[in-house]
Amino acid sequence: MNKIRNLCIILGDQLSHNSPVLSNFDKKKDMVWMAEVMSESVSTLSSKQRTTLFFSAMRHFCDELKQKSIKVEYIQINNGVEDFAEALKNTIANYNIDHFKCVTPGDIRVYELLTDFFKKKKKNIDWLDETHFIANSNEFNEWIKGYKKPRMEYWYRYIRKSRKVLLEDDGKPIGGKWNYDVSNRKSFNKLGPQSIKKPLRFKPDKITKKVILDIEKKLPNLPGSISAFGWAVTREQALKALDDFIKFRLFLYGDYQDAMWTEEPWLYHSVISSCLNLKLLNPEEVIKEVEHAYHKNKIPLNAAEGFIRQIIGWREYIRGLYWFYSDIWMTTNNLKAKRRLPDFYWNGTTKMTCINQSINQVIENGYGHHIQRLMVTGLFSLLYGVKPSEIHAWYLSMFIDAVAWVEVPNTIGMSQYADGGIVGSKPYIASGAYINRMSNYCKNCIYEPTNASGENACPLTTLYWYFVYKNKSLLKNNPRLSMQIRNWDNKDKKMKNGIISRSKKLFNNIELF
C-alpha cells in the first residue's frame, strides 16, 4: 500500500496555487486530493452552469498541478461517487495516509460533514486558515466586538485605513469622502445603454466540453441551460477577464451599477465574482489594478471607489458575518415567511417583465448583477413571503458565483431580512416604481408600475403596500421606512381594501403572475 505523508484536500472553491494547503508540499511524500461528487450537485442542488464551472475549473487546476509534477488523486463525476465521505473512504482504503490537511471550506455544511467523517474514522484533519481574503476571520471577530450595530460602512473604512486603499498621504480618503454611493445610482435615458463592450467570454476547450458531456450523462436533470457557457475556468482566463473589465467597462461602472435594461445581462459589471470566489483571482490584486487605473486617470473616482467598496466592503464584511453568525443562518425566519418559491423561478415563465428578464438570464448564463438579485428576484420573494430556505436554495443553485459564505448572508440577511437586521438596517423593499425608474422593464409590461390595485396593477406595487400594511409594527420604528406607514395610513379606505383584496388574489393564484 502506497504511503502518503499529507493528503492535501482541495475543494472546488480553493483553486489557488498559493493555497496554504500546498505550502511545504513534498512531491515525493504528499498528494493532492480532489473530488466531484453527486451530492454536491443533487442533494445540494447546483445548476448545469454552476456545476460545469466548478468541475471545469477543478479539472484545469488538476492539470496545472500535474504539470508541476504534483501527484493528484482526482475523482470525476463519472465514478458516480455519492459524497465526500464515500470518496475519502475509498481513498483511505487504497493508501496509508499519515495526515490530512484542508483549507477551511466556504460552507459550514461541508466543514461539518468532513469534520464528522474524520471523527468517525478516528483520524485528525488540520484545518488551515483561508488566506485568499484581505482580512482573516479573527480580525473580523475582534473588530465586530466594538460595535452594537456593526454596519458594513464601518468595516469598509477600517479596512481602507488599515490597508491604505484610496487614501491621501495624511490618511484621509482621496476626494474627501469615504463613499460615493450617491453618485452611483444613475439610470439610462430612453435610448438605453450605449456602446457597451460585452465581457470577454471563453469558448469551452477540450476539458470543458468533456465536463459538459459528463454532466449531461450523469446529472441530466440539473436546472438551467448549458448552451451559453463561457466563464473563465483558469487563472490565465481570470486575469484576462479582469483586464477586460478595467479597460472597457469600469469607467462607467460607478454611474450605472444599479441600472437595468432589457436583453442586457452584463452592462458595465465586472462579472469576475466567480473568479474571486473560486480563488482564481486574489482580491488584493484586483484592488491594486483598480487603484492603478484610477491613478492613471483611466477611470473616475466614483467608479474606483464604488467597485472597491464591493470587494473590501461587502465581500469581506459578508464573509465575516457568515462565520460569526454561522449557527443561526439556516434557522432564522424573522418575518415568518412560509410560502413556496414559485415555479417561475426555475422555468422563467411569468408575465412580469422584470422577473422574466432577470430569471431567464440566470437560467441561460448563471448570472444576474446585484440589483437584479436584490431589487428584482429578491424583492419579489421578500414581498411574496417565500420561505428563506427555498429562496436560498434557488440562489445557491442557479448562480455560478454562489458559495455559501457569500450567498447565505446576502440572501437570508440582506435580501430577505430573515435575520432581523444583522446584515442590513431595514428590509430592502420597493414598489414597481423603483423598477420603472432604474430600467425599461416596465415599458412593455402588461402591468402598470404605479397602480397598486386592480387587474393591471404591478404585483410588486400591490405586494409592496401589503407588506407595509402587514408589517406596520416592524416598520414604524425604522427611521428609513416609517414614512411609508404614514403613506399607508393616509390612503383612503377604498384604496386600502383594493390593495388587500388584490394581494389575497395574488397569494391564492400563482397563475396571475
C-alpha positions as CSV (number, residue, x, y, z in Angstrom):
1,M,0.0,0.0,0.0
2,N,1.4,3.4,-1.0
3,K,2.4,5.6,1.9
4,I,1.3,9.3,1.9
5,R,2.6,11.8,4.4
6,N,0.0,14.5,3.8
7,L,-3.2,14.1,1.9
8,C,-3.9,17.7,0.8
9,I,-7.7,18.1,0.2
10,I,-8.6,20.9,-2.3
11,L,-12.2,21.8,-2.7
12,G,-13.8,23.3,-5.7
13,D,-13.7,26.9,-4.5
14,Q,-10.0,26.7,-3.4
15,L,-8.2,26.7,-6.7
16,S,-5.1,28.8,-5.9
17,H,-1.6,27.7,-6.4
18,N,-0.7,29.8,-3.4
19,S,-3.1,27.9,-1.2
20,P,-1.7,27.2,2.3
21,V,-2.5,23.6,1.8
22,L,0.3,23.5,-0.8
23,S,2.9,25.2,1.3
24,N,5.8,22.9,2.2
25,F,4.4,20.3,-0.2
26,D,6.8,17.4,-0.8
27,K,6.3,15.9,-4.3
28,K,7.7,12.6,-3.1
29,K,5.7,12.3,0.1
30,D,2.5,14.2,-0.3
31,M,-0.6,14.0,-2.6
32,V,-3.4,16.4,-3.5
33,W,-7.0,15.0,-3.3
34,M,-9.9,16.5,-5.3
35,A,-13.4,15.1,-6.0
36,E,-16.5,15.7,-8.0
37,V,-19.3,14.0,-6.1
38,M,-23.0,13.6,-6.8
39,S,-24.4,15.1,-3.6
40,E,-22.8,18.5,-4.2
41,S,-24.9,18.9,-7.3
42,V,-28.1,17.0,-6.4
43,S,-28.6,16.9,-2.6
44,T,-27.3,20.5,-2.5
45,L,-28.7,21.5,-5.9
46,S,-26.3,23.1,-8.4
47,S,-27.4,24.2,-11.9
48,K,-25.7,23.0,-15.1
49,Q,-23.9,26.3,-15.5
50,R,-22.6,26.3,-11.9
51,T,-21.6,22.6,-11.9
52,T,-19.8,23.0,-15.2
53,L,-17.9,26.0,-13.9
54,F,-16.8,24.2,-10.8
55,F,-15.9,20.9,-12.5
56,S,-14.1,22.5,-15.4
57,A,-12.1,24.9,-13.1
58,M,-11.2,21.9,-10.9
59,R,-10.0,19.8,-13.8
60,H,-8.0,22.6,-15.3
61,F,-6.4,23.2,-11.9
62,C,-5.6,19.5,-11.5
63,D,-3.9,19.5,-14.9
64,E,-1.8,22.5,-13.8
65,L,-0.7,20.7,-10.6
66,K,0.2,17.6,-12.6
67,Q,2.3,19.8,-15.0
68,K,4.3,20.7,-11.8
69,S,4.8,17.0,-11.1
70,I,2.4,17.1,-8.2
71,K,0.6,13.9,-7.6
72,V,-3.2,14.2,-7.6
73,E,-5.9,11.8,-6.7
74,Y,-8.8,13.2,-8.8
75,I,-12.3,11.6,-8.6
76,Q,-14.5,12.5,-11.5
77,I,-18.3,12.6,-11.6
78,N,-18.3,9.6,-14.0
79,N,-17.3,7.5,-11.0
80,G,-20.7,8.1,-9.5
81,V,-19.4,8.6,-6.0
82,E,-22.2,9.8,-3.8
83,D,-20.5,12.2,-1.4
84,F,-17.1,13.4,0.1
85,A,-17.3,10.7,2.8
86,E,-17.6,7.9,0.3
87,A,-14.8,9.4,-1.9
88,L,-12.5,9.8,1.1
89,K,-13.3,6.3,2.4
90,N,-12.3,4.8,-0.9
91,T,-9.0,6.8,-1.0
92,I,-8.2,5.8,2.6
93,A,-8.6,2.2,1.7
94,N,-6.0,2.5,-1.1
95,Y,-3.3,4.5,0.7
96,N,-1.5,4.5,4.0
97,I,-2.0,8.2,5.0
98,D,-0.4,9.9,7.9
99,H,-2.0,13.3,7.9
100,F,-4.9,15.1,6.3
101,K,-4.9,18.8,5.5
102,C,-7.6,21.2,4.1
103,V,-8.2,24.9,4.0
104,T,-11.5,25.7,5.9
105,P,-14.4,25.3,3.4
106,G,-16.5,28.3,2.4
107,D,-19.6,26.3,3.5
108,I,-20.1,25.3,7.1
109,R,-22.1,22.3,6.0
110,V,-19.1,20.9,4.2
111,Y,-16.9,21.7,7.1
112,E,-19.1,19.8,9.5
113,L,-19.5,16.9,7.0
114,L,-15.7,16.5,6.7
115,T,-15.1,17.0,10.4
116,D,-17.7,14.4,11.3
117,F,-16.2,11.9,8.8
118,F,-12.7,12.2,10.2
119,K,-14.0,12.0,13.8
120,K,-15.8,8.7,13.0
121,K,-12.7,7.4,11.3
122,K,-10.7,8.5,14.4
123,K,-8.4,10.5,12.2
124,N,-7.3,14.1,12.6
125,I,-7.6,16.8,9.9
126,D,-5.7,20.0,10.1
127,W,-7.9,22.9,9.2
128,L,-5.9,25.7,7.6
129,D,-6.9,29.4,7.6
130,E,-8.1,30.7,4.2
131,T,-5.6,33.3,3.1
132,H,-7.3,34.4,-0.1
133,F,-9.1,37.3,1.6
134,I,-7.9,40.6,2.8
135,A,-8.8,40.1,6.4
136,N,-8.7,36.9,8.4
137,S,-11.7,35.7,10.5
138,N,-10.1,36.6,13.8
139,E,-9.6,40.1,12.6
140,F,-13.3,40.5,11.8
141,N,-14.3,38.8,15.1
142,E,-12.2,41.3,17.1
143,W,-13.5,44.3,15.0
144,I,-17.2,43.4,15.5
145,K,-16.9,43.4,19.3
146,G,-16.5,47.1,19.2
147,Y,-19.9,47.8,17.7
148,K,-23.5,47.5,18.9
149,K,-24.6,47.8,15.3
150,P,-21.6,46.7,13.2
151,R,-22.6,48.1,9.8
152,M,-20.7,47.5,6.6
153,E,-19.6,51.1,6.2
154,Y,-17.6,51.0,9.5
155,W,-15.8,47.8,8.4
156,Y,-15.2,49.3,5.0
157,R,-13.5,52.4,6.4
158,Y,-11.5,50.2,8.8
159,I,-10.1,48.1,6.0
160,R,-9.4,51.1,3.8
161,K,-7.4,52.8,6.6
162,S,-5.6,49.7,7.7
163,R,-4.6,48.6,4.2
164,K,-4.2,52.2,2.9
165,V,-6.6,51.9,0.0
166,L,-7.5,55.1,-1.9
167,L,-6.0,57.2,0.8
168,E,-4.1,60.5,0.8
169,D,-0.8,60.7,2.5
170,D,-2.4,62.2,5.6
171,G,-4.7,59.1,5.9
172,K,-7.8,60.9,4.6
173,P,-9.9,59.4,1.8
174,I,-9.0,60.6,-1.7
175,G,-11.5,63.1,-2.8
176,G,-12.6,63.9,0.7
177,K,-15.3,61.3,1.0
178,W,-15.3,57.7,2.0
179,N,-18.3,56.8,0.0
180,Y,-19.6,58.0,-3.4
181,D,-22.7,55.8,-3.5
182,V,-25.0,58.8,-4.2
183,S,-23.1,59.2,-7.5
184,N,-23.7,55.6,-8.4
185,R,-27.4,55.4,-8.9
186,K,-28.0,56.7,-12.4
187,S,-30.5,55.1,-14.8
188,F,-30.3,55.2,-18.6
189,N,-32.2,57.6,-20.7
190,K,-34.8,56.4,-23.2
191,L,-32.1,55.4,-25.6
192,G,-30.7,52.9,-23.1
193,P,-27.0,51.9,-22.7
194,Q,-24.7,53.0,-25.5
195,S,-21.5,51.4,-26.9
196,I,-21.1,48.7,-24.3
197,K,-18.3,46.2,-25.0
198,K,-19.6,42.9,-23.8
199,P,-17.5,41.0,-21.3
200,L,-14.8,38.6,-22.5
201,R,-16.2,35.1,-22.9
202,F,-14.2,31.9,-23.3
203,K,-15.1,29.2,-25.7
204,P,-15.2,25.8,-24.0
205,D,-12.0,23.9,-24.6
206,K,-11.5,20.1,-24.7
207,I,-11.6,19.8,-20.9
208,T,-14.8,21.9,-20.5
209,K,-16.5,20.1,-23.4
210,K,-15.8,16.8,-21.6
211,V,-17.2,18.2,-18.4
212,I,-20.4,19.2,-20.2
213,L,-20.8,15.7,-21.7
214,D,-20.2,14.2,-18.3
215,I,-22.8,16.3,-16.7
216,E,-25.4,15.6,-19.4
217,K,-24.7,11.9,-18.8
218,K,-24.5,11.7,-15.0
219,L,-26.6,14.7,-14.0
220,P,-29.0,15.3,-16.8
221,N,-31.8,16.7,-14.6
222,L,-29.9,19.7,-13.2
223,P,-31.7,23.0,-13.7
224,G,-30.6,25.7,-16.1
225,S,-29.1,25.7,-19.6
226,I,-25.5,24.9,-20.6
227,S,-25.6,26.1,-24.2
228,A,-24.1,29.5,-23.5
229,F,-21.2,28.6,-21.2
230,G,-18.3,31.0,-21.5
231,W,-16.9,31.6,-18.0
232,A,-13.2,31.8,-17.0
233,V,-12.1,28.5,-15.7
234,T,-8.3,29.1,-15.3
235,R,-6.2,31.8,-13.6
236,E,-4.9,32.9,-17.0
237,Q,-8.5,33.5,-18.2
238,A,-9.5,35.2,-15.0
239,L,-6.6,37.7,-15.4
240,K,-7.8,38.4,-18.9
241,A,-11.4,38.9,-17.7
242,L,-10.2,41.4,-15.0
243,D,-8.1,43.3,-17.6
244,D,-11.1,43.4,-20.0
245,F,-13.4,44.9,-17.2
246,I,-10.9,47.6,-16.2
247,K,-10.3,48.6,-19.8
248,F,-13.8,48.6,-21.2
249,R,-16.5,48.8,-18.5
250,L,-15.1,50.0,-15.2
251,F,-15.1,53.7,-16.2
252,L,-19.0,53.7,-16.3
253,Y,-19.5,51.0,-13.6
254,G,-19.9,53.6,-10.9
255,D,-22.6,55.6,-12.7
256,Y,-24.7,52.7,-13.8
257,Q,-24.1,49.9,-11.3
258,D,-27.7,50.0,-10.2
259,A,-29.3,50.3,-13.7
260,M,-31.0,47.6,-15.6
261,W,-32.1,47.2,-19.3
262,T,-34.0,44.6,-21.4
263,E,-31.7,42.0,-23.0
264,E,-28.6,43.4,-21.4
265,P,-27.4,41.0,-18.7
266,W,-23.9,42.4,-18.4
267,L,-24.0,46.2,-18.8
268,Y,-20.9,47.7,-17.1
269,H,-20.4,45.0,-14.5
270,S,-17.2,43.1,-13.9
271,V,-18.6,39.5,-13.9
272,I,-15.4,38.4,-12.1
273,S,-17.1,37.3,-8.9
274,S,-16.8,33.6,-9.8
275,C,-13.1,34.1,-10.4
276,L,-12.7,35.6,-6.9
277,N,-14.8,33.0,-5.2
278,L,-13.0,30.1,-6.8
279,K,-9.7,31.8,-5.9
280,L,-8.6,32.2,-9.5
281,L,-8.1,35.9,-8.6
282,N,-7.0,37.4,-5.3
283,P,-8.9,40.4,-4.0
284,E,-5.7,42.3,-3.3
285,E,-4.5,42.1,-6.8
286,V,-7.9,43.3,-8.1
287,I,-7.9,46.3,-5.8
288,K,-4.4,47.2,-6.8
289,E,-5.3,47.1,-10.5
290,V,-8.3,49.3,-9.9
291,E,-6.3,51.8,-7.9
292,H,-3.7,51.8,-10.6
293,A,-6.3,52.6,-13.3
294,Y,-7.6,55.5,-11.2
295,H,-4.2,57.0,-10.6
296,K,-3.5,56.8,-14.3
297,N,-6.7,58.8,-14.9
298,K,-8.4,55.9,-16.8
299,I,-11.4,55.8,-14.5
300,P,-13.3,58.3,-12.4
301,L,-13.2,58.2,-8.6
302,N,-16.8,57.1,-8.2
303,A,-16.1,54.1,-10.3
304,A,-12.9,53.1,-8.5
305,E,-14.4,53.7,-5.0
306,G,-17.7,52.0,-5.9
307,F,-16.1,48.9,-7.2
308,I,-13.5,48.7,-4.4
309,R,-16.3,49.0,-1.9
310,Q,-17.9,45.8,-3.3
311,I,-14.6,44.0,-2.7
312,I,-13.3,45.2,0.6
313,G,-16.6,46.4,1.9
314,W,-19.4,44.0,1.1
315,R,-17.4,40.9,0.1
316,E,-15.2,40.9,3.2
317,Y,-17.9,42.0,5.5
318,I,-20.3,39.3,4.4
319,R,-17.7,36.6,4.9
320,G,-17.1,37.8,8.4
321,L,-20.8,37.8,9.2
322,Y,-21.3,34.3,7.7
323,W,-18.8,32.7,10.1
324,F,-19.6,35.0,13.1
325,Y,-23.3,34.0,13.0
326,S,-22.8,30.6,11.4
327,D,-25.1,28.9,13.9
328,I,-28.2,30.9,13.1
329,W,-28.4,31.5,9.3
330,M,-30.4,28.4,8.2
331,T,-32.9,28.5,11.1
332,T,-33.8,32.2,11.2
333,N,-37.1,33.5,9.7
334,N,-37.7,36.9,11.3
335,L,-40.7,37.7,9.1
336,K,-42.3,34.2,9.4
337,A,-42.4,33.8,5.7
338,K,-44.0,30.5,4.7
339,R,-44.9,30.4,1.0
340,R,-43.3,28.1,-1.6
341,L,-41.0,29.6,-4.1
342,P,-43.0,30.0,-7.3
343,D,-42.1,27.6,-10.2
344,F,-41.3,30.5,-12.5
345,Y,-38.0,31.0,-10.6
346,W,-36.9,27.7,-12.1
347,N,-38.5,27.9,-15.6
348,G,-38.7,31.7,-16.2
349,T,-42.4,31.6,-17.3
350,T,-44.0,34.8,-15.9
351,K,-45.9,37.8,-17.3
352,M,-43.8,40.2,-15.2
353,T,-41.2,41.6,-17.5
354,C,-38.7,42.4,-14.8
355,I,-38.9,38.9,-13.3
356,N,-38.9,37.3,-16.7
357,Q,-35.8,39.2,-17.8
358,S,-33.9,38.7,-14.6
359,I,-34.7,35.0,-14.2
360,N,-34.2,33.9,-17.8
361,Q,-30.8,35.3,-18.0
362,V,-29.9,33.4,-14.8
363,I,-31.2,30.2,-16.4
364,E,-29.2,31.0,-19.6
365,N,-26.0,32.3,-18.1
366,G,-26.0,31.5,-14.4
367,Y,-25.6,35.3,-13.7
368,G,-27.5,38.4,-12.6
369,H,-26.0,41.6,-11.3
370,H,-26.5,42.8,-7.7
371,I,-29.6,45.0,-8.3
372,Q,-31.4,42.2,-10.2
373,R,-30.6,39.9,-7.3
374,L,-31.6,42.3,-4.5
375,M,-34.3,44.5,-6.1
376,V,-36.0,42.2,-8.5
377,T,-35.8,38.4,-7.8
378,G,-35.0,39.0,-4.1
379,L,-37.6,41.8,-3.8
380,F,-40.4,39.6,-5.2
381,S,-39.5,36.7,-2.9
382,L,-39.5,39.1,0.1
383,L,-42.8,40.7,-0.7
384,Y,-44.5,37.4,-1.6
385,G,-43.3,35.8,1.6
386,V,-41.2,32.9,0.4
387,K,-39.6,30.6,3.0
388,P,-36.0,31.8,3.4
389,S,-34.7,28.3,2.9
390,E,-36.4,28.0,-0.5
391,I,-35.1,31.3,-2.0
392,H,-31.7,30.5,-0.5
393,A,-31.7,27.1,-2.3
394,W,-32.5,28.8,-5.6
395,Y,-29.7,31.4,-5.4
396,L,-27.2,28.8,-4.3
397,S,-28.2,26.5,-7.1
398,M,-28.6,28.9,-10.0
399,F,-25.8,31.5,-9.7
400,I,-22.3,30.5,-10.8
401,D,-20.6,32.6,-8.2
402,A,-22.7,31.2,-5.3
403,V,-20.7,29.8,-2.4
404,A,-22.4,29.6,1.0
405,W,-20.3,32.2,2.8
406,V,-21.3,34.9,0.3
407,E,-24.7,33.7,-0.7
408,V,-26.3,32.9,2.7
409,P,-25.9,36.3,4.4
410,N,-26.8,38.1,1.2
411,T,-30.0,36.1,0.7
412,I,-31.2,35.3,4.1
413,G,-29.9,38.6,5.6
414,M,-29.8,41.4,3.2
415,S,-32.3,40.3,0.6
416,Q,-35.0,38.6,2.8
417,Y,-34.4,40.3,6.2
418,A,-34.9,36.9,7.7
419,D,-32.1,37.6,10.1
420,G,-33.9,40.5,11.8
421,G,-31.3,43.1,10.9
422,I,-27.9,41.5,11.2
423,V,-26.8,42.4,7.6
424,G,-29.0,45.4,6.9
425,S,-30.7,48.1,8.9
426,K,-34.0,47.6,7.1
427,P,-35.9,45.3,4.8
428,Y,-35.0,46.2,1.2
429,I,-38.5,46.8,-0.1
430,A,-39.7,48.9,-3.1
431,S,-42.6,49.1,-5.4
432,G,-42.8,48.8,-9.2
433,A,-41.9,52.5,-9.3
434,Y,-38.3,51.7,-8.4
435,I,-38.0,49.1,-11.2
436,N,-39.5,51.7,-13.6
437,R,-37.0,54.3,-12.6
438,M,-34.0,52.1,-12.9
439,S,-34.8,50.2,-16.0
440,N,-37.0,49.9,-19.1
441,Y,-38.6,46.7,-17.9
442,C,-42.0,48.3,-17.3
443,K,-42.2,49.9,-20.7
444,N,-43.5,46.8,-22.4
445,C,-45.0,45.0,-19.4
446,I,-48.7,44.3,-19.1
447,Y,-48.7,45.7,-15.6
448,E,-48.7,49.3,-14.6
449,P,-46.0,50.1,-12.1
450,T,-47.9,53.0,-10.5
451,N,-51.1,51.0,-9.8
452,A,-51.4,49.2,-6.5
453,S,-54.9,47.7,-7.1
454,G,-56.9,46.5,-10.0
455,E,-56.3,43.8,-12.6
456,N,-53.4,45.7,-14.3
457,A,-51.7,46.7,-11.1
458,C,-48.0,45.7,-10.9
459,P,-47.7,42.8,-8.5
460,L,-44.6,44.3,-6.9
461,T,-46.5,47.5,-6.2
462,T,-49.5,45.7,-4.8
463,L,-47.4,43.4,-2.6
464,Y,-45.2,46.3,-1.5
465,W,-48.2,48.1,0.1
466,Y,-49.5,44.9,1.5
467,F,-46.1,44.3,3.1
468,V,-46.2,47.8,4.6
469,Y,-49.7,47.1,5.9
470,K,-48.9,43.7,7.4
471,N,-45.6,44.8,8.9
472,K,-46.6,48.2,10.4
473,S,-45.2,47.3,13.9
474,L,-41.9,46.4,12.4
475,L,-41.5,49.4,10.1
476,K,-42.9,52.2,12.3
477,N,-39.8,52.4,14.4
478,N,-37.4,52.3,11.5
479,P,-36.5,55.9,10.5
480,R,-35.9,54.9,6.9
481,L,-39.3,53.3,6.5
482,S,-41.6,55.0,9.0
483,M,-42.8,57.4,6.3
484,Q,-44.3,54.6,4.4
485,I,-46.5,53.7,7.3
486,R,-47.9,57.3,7.2
487,N,-48.4,57.0,3.5
488,W,-50.4,53.8,4.0
489,D,-52.4,55.3,6.8
490,N,-53.2,58.3,4.5
491,K,-54.7,56.2,1.8
492,D,-58.5,56.1,1.6
493,K,-60.4,53.1,2.7
494,K,-61.3,52.1,-0.8
495,M,-57.7,52.0,-1.9
496,K,-56.6,50.0,1.1
497,N,-59.3,47.4,0.6
498,G,-58.4,47.2,-3.1
499,I,-54.8,46.5,-2.3
500,I,-55.7,43.9,0.3
501,S,-58.1,42.2,-2.0
502,R,-55.7,42.2,-4.9
503,S,-52.9,40.8,-2.7
504,K,-55.0,37.9,-1.5
505,K,-55.9,37.1,-5.1
506,L,-52.2,37.0,-5.9
507,F,-51.4,34.9,-2.9
508,N,-54.1,32.4,-3.8
509,N,-53.5,32.1,-7.6
510,I,-49.9,31.9,-8.8
511,E,-51.2,31.9,-12.4
512,L,-51.9,35.6,-12.0
513,F,-48.1,36.3,-12.2
